[in-house]
Every structure is written in structure tokens, then in C-alpha cells.
Amino acid sequence: MRNWRDYQLRAAHRLLAANPTLTYTGRPPEVLLAIPVLEIELDADGGVRRIVVLRRPGQAPETVQMAMDAVRRSAPFGDVRHLPRPWKFNEVFLFNDDRRFKPRTLEP
């Protein structure tokens, strides 16, 4: 991974692979159930150091914890020592009515 964009794409794919029953890959619906946004801070090896909630949805607030748990299950995301600090990135979780998510990073 040459830059943070490459790293974030890899992390989004890891989110899908580590949470196959909680994710979807098709187009998001026109109206989403919830859109939590997380800032994910990493250790040098790509493990999760800290998660900060940047946006809590008013509807389906439980999706925040679901997204945080999915991130923790997906870690480590790979070594970040070669990337500029701070070692963190944001991810937007697009939850549908079935409470399954797609990382926004994977949307065209």
C-alpha cells in the first residue's frame, strides 16, 4: 500500500471478509437505515488503538456499536509504519434496513 487511499481500500475489503453475514456488496438502497462514521486510529502493526465516533445516527443507534465491533473483528489491517502519521482513517458505514453494512470506501 503506497498511500492512505490504498490502505483504506484494503481495510474496507477486510471489513467485508471478516464480517460476511453483516455486510452487503451491491448498490446501497436509496434510503439508508443509518450512517455511522468512525475514525479508526491504528498501532504500527495495523491493530486498532482507538475508535472515535464522528457521527451517530439518530435512527438505529445500535449500528454504531455494530460498526465498532466489525472494525475490531477485522483488525489488524496491516503495517502502517511506512505511511505518514497520524495513523488513522475515517470510514462511513452504510447500513440498510436488514442492518447489514457496506463501507462507503467501496462505493464508486
C-alpha positions as a printed Julia matrix, in Angstrom:
108×3 Matrix{Float64}:
   0.0     0.0    0.0
   1.61    3.18  -1.19
  -0.72    5.7    0.43
  -3.67    6.1    2.79
  -6.2     5.66  -0.03
  -4.76    2.24  -0.87
  -4.7     1.35   2.8
  -8.33    2.4    3.31
  -9.42    0.28   0.33
  -7.63   -2.73   1.8
  -9.23   -2.08   5.2
 -12.7    -1.88   3.6
 -12.16   -5.23   1.88
 -11.02   -6.72   5.21
 -14.23   -5.41   6.8
 -16.25   -7.36   4.22
 -14.16  -10.52   4.55
 -14.23  -10.55   8.37
 -17.97   -9.82   8.6
 -19.63  -11.74   5.74
 -23.02  -12.14   7.45
 -23.17   -8.45   8.41
 -22.27   -6.87   5.07
 -23.61   -6.41   1.56
 -21.81   -5.64  -1.7
 -24.49   -4.35  -4.07
 -25.72   -0.84  -4.52
 -26.86    0.83  -1.32
 -30.59    1.5   -1.16
 -31.9     4.98  -1.93
 -32.81    5.43   1.73
 -30.39    4.04   4.29
 -31.32    2.93   7.79
 -28.26    4.52   9.43
 -24.9     6.06   8.54
 -22.42    5.97  11.42
 -18.98    7.45  10.79
 -15.91    6.22  12.67
 -12.36    7.49  12.96
 -10.08    4.48  13.33
  -6.68    5.08  14.92
  -4.09    2.35  14.41
  -0.99    0.92  16.06
   2.13    0.49  13.94
   1.14   -3.09  13.05
  -2.36   -2.03  11.93
  -4.15   -3.06  15.11
  -6.91   -0.82  16.4
  -5.64    1.61  19.02
  -8.79    3.7   19.35
 -12.14    4.28  17.65
 -13.83    7.66  17.78
 -17.44    8.09  16.72
 -17.64   11.1   14.39
 -21.33   10.71  13.54
 -24.05    8.92  15.47
 -27.24    8.24  13.53
 -30.49    9.37  15.11
 -32.21    6.22  13.89
 -30.87    2.74  14.74
 -28.19    3.93  17.2
 -27.13    0.31  17.77
 -25.44    0.42  14.37
 -22.58    2.43  15.92
 -21.62   -0.48  18.17
 -22.15   -2.91  15.3
 -19.68   -0.9   13.17
 -17.15   -0.67  16.01
 -17.34   -4.42  16.62
 -16.89   -5.09  12.9
 -13.74   -2.95  12.85
 -12.26   -4.79  15.82
 -13.04   -8.19  14.24
 -11.3    -7.1   11.04
  -8.03   -5.96  12.62
  -5.14   -5.95  12.18
  -5.31   -4.12   8.87
  -1.6    -4.29   8.05
   1.58   -2.42   8.94
   1.33    1.38   8.71
   4.9     2.38   9.68
   5.65    3.41   6.09
   2.64    5.78   5.95
   2.61    9.35   7.27
   1.26    9.98  10.75
  -1.24   10.24  12.25
  -2.05    6.58  11.67
  -5.79    6.91  11.34
  -8.55    6.98   8.76
 -12.32    7.51   8.65
 -14.9     5.03   7.45
 -18.57    5.64   6.73
 -20.85    2.63   7.28
 -23.91    2.46   5.0
 -26.49    0.34   6.84
 -29.53   -0.99   5.01
 -32.87   -1.99   6.57
 -31.53   -5.5    7.28
 -28.85   -3.92   9.5
 -26.13   -5.02   7.11
 -23.44   -2.52   6.14
 -21.22   -1.57   3.26
 -18.1     0.57   3.78
 -18.54    3.84   1.86
 -14.95    3.47   0.65
 -16.13    0.71  -1.71
 -18.7     2.9   -3.43
 -17.63    4.26  -6.85
